Amino acid sequence: MLLSRFPRVRLGHLPTPLEPLENLTRTLGGPQLWIKRDDCTGLATGGNKTRKLEFLVGDALAQSADTLVTQGAVQSNHARQTAAAAARHGLKCHILLERRVPDTEQAYDRSGNVLLDKLFGATLEYHDPGLDMNTEAELVCERLHSKGAKPYCIPGGGSSPVGALGYVNCALEIVNQANERSVKFDRIMVGTGSTGTQSGLVAGIEGSNAQIPILGICVRQPAAPQEAAVHQLVVRVAEKLGLQASIPKERVKANGDYVWAGYGIPSEGTLEAISMLAREEGILLDPVYSGKAMAGLIDLIRKGKFTKDETILFLHTGGSAALFAYEETMASILR
Ligand SMILES: *Cc1c(COP(=O)(O)O)cnc(C)c1O
């Protein structure tokens, strides 16, 4: 897989660190836990969208675009990283924010990612939930185009075949680091939402024949539709990469047990995971994605789903900027 075939700009501080979670491993009594620090990609407090944006902005510039348009939930980490990437490359940025999360606290609309979107100079518009937001973003692009602008439309989460190349790249990075460090990973766990991260990883791990199973922890919808959506994008990424063999559906596994009340709503387990990683490892998770994914990992370990001598890699996808929008929600773990 030669990723240098595809247009790309450099936005991330790569490779991100690969670290053992010694304290958490001890507390839980095994398996051996490691963490891939994609919360440290370096752009605007970091996160997984940075890798996708390297290829998306590369593609936008190759098409002579002058404006990035994208969409997400109000506290979208993708929106924040897109706004920063646009600023860095002299592009305008317009973001459609969906009021997807019910009953939020006051800080939710103002602090965290929203504050940073504005700081990076993006223009924002708000939408009530229930619309097809990718279609809404395309309509905005058509309007901008008719006024003479050159918009580049990025789907929610940057999860197009182009964006997913960023996680093909991450898969290659993980395989290299594992070989350098002589660590044999038996499994990779990652939060899965708009699907680009898991799709890129699956395509990259398959394409390099590393044979590491990947389990996505759902943050928005049940496992069956999530697996179908991830696999759909895997097929398109594999095609883009020109992989010879098709990637079977069984390579895409997701667990929907930790979505709890829905997208953007943390459970007790989510809050416990945030607290544990903060106090035992000095690592920040978030209430929407990485906290839920880690809650899944911790719960599955407690239920004995993994053997003690297994080595598991948790891919930290970032999101800590959203913590500031959830201060009241986190009251029970603050002291
Ligand atoms: C977007 C996001 C995810 C999910 O990645 P997808 O590619 O959308 O599936 C996970 N964690 C964080 C912090 C995110 O911002």
The ligand as an SDF file (V2000), in Angstrom:
LIG
                    3D

 15 15  0  0  0  0  0  0  0  0999 V2000
  -14.8720   11.1520   15.6800 C   0  0  0  0  0  0  0  0  0  0  0  0
  -14.3400   10.5220   16.8940 C   0  0  0  0  0  0  0  0  0  0  0  0
  -14.3550    9.1180   17.0640 C   0  0  0  0  0  0  0  0  0  0  0  0
  -14.9950    8.1840   16.1010 C   0  0  0  0  0  0  0  0  0  0  0  0
  -14.2820    8.0210   14.8990 O   0  0  0  0  0  0  0  0  0  0  0  0
  -15.0900    7.7270   13.5750 P   0  0  0  0  0  0  0  0  0  0  0  0
  -14.0600    7.7210   12.5200 O   0  0  0  0  0  0  0  0  0  0  0  0
  -16.0810    8.8420   13.4450 O   0  0  0  0  0  0  0  0  0  0  0  0
  -15.7750    6.4160   13.7210 O   0  0  0  0  0  0  0  0  0  0  0  0
  -13.7790    8.5950   18.2020 C   0  0  0  0  0  0  0  0  0  0  0  0
  -13.2470    9.3890   19.1420 N   0  0  0  0  0  0  0  0  0  0  0  0
  -13.2320   10.7280   19.0280 C   0  0  0  0  0  0  0  0  0  0  0  0
  -12.6420   11.5210   20.1330 C   0  0  0  0  0  0  0  0  0  0  0  0
  -13.7760   11.3440   17.9070 C   0  0  0  0  0  0  0  0  0  0  0  0
  -13.7630   12.6780   17.8140 O   0  0  0  0  0  0  0  0  0  0  0  0
  1  2  1  0
  2  3  1  0
  2 14  2  0
  3  4  1  0
  3 10  2  0
  4  5  1  0
  5  6  1  0
  6  7  2  0
  6  8  1  0
  6  9  1  0
 10 11  1  0
 11 12  2  0
 12 13  1  0
 12 14  1  0
 14 15  1  0
M  END
$$$$
